[in-house]
Amino acid sequence: MAQLHMLVGSDETRPLPAVRKIAVADLKDALVKGIDDFSAMPTHVIFLTIIYPVIGLVLARLTFGYAVLPMLFPLAAGFALVGPFAALGLYELSRRREQGLDVSWTHAFGTLQSQSIDGIVALGVLLMIIFLLWLAAAQAIYIATFGYEPAATIPDFLEQLFTTRAGWTLIIAGNGVGFLFAVLVLTISVVSFPLLVDRDIGAAGALITSVRVVLANPITMALWGLLVACLLVLGSLPFFLGLSIVLPVLGHSTWHLYRKAVEPDPNPRQEEHPSPPKRRRYAAQFPAALFTGEDRPERP
């Protein structure tokens, strides 16, 4: 039963969500809303994503320390492959803000209690396997072009990369294979993780829905993938520090892209009531407000 729930959710007879046709204007609007979410919750998203620049620096140090300099680019590019899974907390924050619910950084971990947690973990493991396969492929391409001898220094490696036939072969073959991995991950995950955060649909249902979204919007999804790739490249400079902004913006934007590409759930899950708006208090009201009750929320 656990395996069945992981694949199809709580109701295997439930139809898959309907998908929509979207346009370039929808991508722009999703990105604008993602930036708005980031502006409204900067402390939360920085707390959640500061680990990415740290990981990037650690990976760079390991690369230099163990003389595997050619793997630095594949490792950095791997952020795009595991990013959809890593942004789970950001989807939850955007979902709560969208519904007018209370939002704090602790709510980002609400996905750990989600009914779809087994499906989320299953797709996360799948992305990690794809990431490891990408690293193995990148290593194999390097060995096929340069052999087993590692580059001695950074200038030596760059000179070989850009001034030799083997170097250009590595660039073309590496980027070509990396493109195929990126297309695969985009196809299976562009809306699958936000969908699992939003509904108990199972890993198989979320993956199939993501594929259907891409097939229904091939050009728009290709532009979205290009946008993500460009922003990740910019965020990786310098020393991956820009990822602390790029990743949360993309995470929030992906949630809004999901909302545009997939029809709403006709039977959404029940949530707690939105927190009542807090009345603005002024220093001049203290301490009189303690006795007059002016700081109490208004009754409906």
ABEGO torsion letter per residue (X at the ends): XAAAAAAAEABAABBBBBBBBBBAAAAAAAAAAAAAAAAABAAAAAAAAAAAAAAAAAAAAAAAAAGAAAAAAAAAAAAAAAAAAAAAAAAAAAAAAAAGBBBBAAAAAAAAABAAAAAAAAAAAAAAAAAAAAAAAAAAAAAAAAEABBBABAAAAAAAAAABAAAAAAAAAAAAAAAAAAAAAAAAAAAAAAAAAABBAEAAAAAAAAAAAAAABAAAAAAAAAAAAAAAAAAAOBGGAAAAAAAAAAAAAAAAAAAAABBBBABBBBBBBBBBBBBBBBAAAOAAAAAAGAABBBBX
